[in-house]
Amino acid sequence: MCFDPKASTINHIWIWEQGGGYFGVPLTNFLGWFFTVYVFFQLFALFLRLRRTDGKQEASAFPRSFYAQAIIMYAVTGLAFIVAYLSDSGNKLVTDAMGVVWHTRSIAEAEATVSIFTMIFVAALSTVKLLQRSAVAINTTVEKDQVKRMPGKSLQH
């Protein structure tokens, strides 16, 4: 929802011949992307199910930095739309394929707003989840170490 209006309506990288209500981008574009992402998620879920690993193996398989890289890249991408809006004070009129005139500043503002409530929000939630997961892992390790040090106690039940 952030990339398409600028790429198609302002930069004319591609043209929507019938136009659309979201700065010249049709709803069918977003529905198509939604369906595509849904299919990929379902295929990935099927892969995970067939792989059959328990959560403990998965948690220990990847370090925290593995997940942090994806979160950082997603946040940086989202922040780029906000920085572009804040740093560009220009406002031109552009016309889409249907002849509708749009203000470039309005498109940039919509991209920044959508970015805040989608990409930045998801990156923030993912960061919190990653930090919570790390805290749980640290607490579990500390508890196991404490039990190991106690005389007469065993980790096996």
Residue pairs with C-beta under 8 A, 6 or more apart in sequence:
1 22
1 30
1 111
1 114
1 118
2 78
2 81
2 111
2 114
2 115
2 118
2 119
3 111
4 22
4 25
4 29
5 22
5 23
5 24
5 25
5 102
5 107
5 110
5 111
6 107
6 108
6 111
7 13
7 14
8 14
8 15
8 16
8 24
8 25
8 96
9 23
9 24
9 25
9 94
9 96
9 102
9 107
10 94
10 104
10 107
15 97
16 24
16 25
16 26
16 29
16 96
16 97
17 97
18 26
18 97
18 98
19 26
19 96
19 97
19 98
19 100
20 26
20 27
20 28
20 29
21 27
22 30
22 110
23 96
23 102
23 106
23 107
23 110
24 96
24 97
24 98
24 100
24 102
53 61
59 133
59 137
64 130
64 133
64 134
67 126
67 130
68 130
70 126
71 123
71 126
71 127
71 130
74 119
74 122
74 123
74 126
75 119
75 120
75 123
75 124
77 119
78 115
78 116
78 118
78 119
78 120
78 123
79 115
79 120
81 108
81 111
81 112
81 114
81 115
81 119
82 112
82 115
82 116
82 120
84 108
84 111
84 112
85 108
85 109
85 111
85 112
86 112
88 105
88 108
90 104
90 105
91 103
91 104
91 105
92 103
92 104
93 101
93 102
93 103
93 104
94 101
94 102
94 104
94 107
95 101
95 102
96 102
144 155
147 153
147 155
148 155
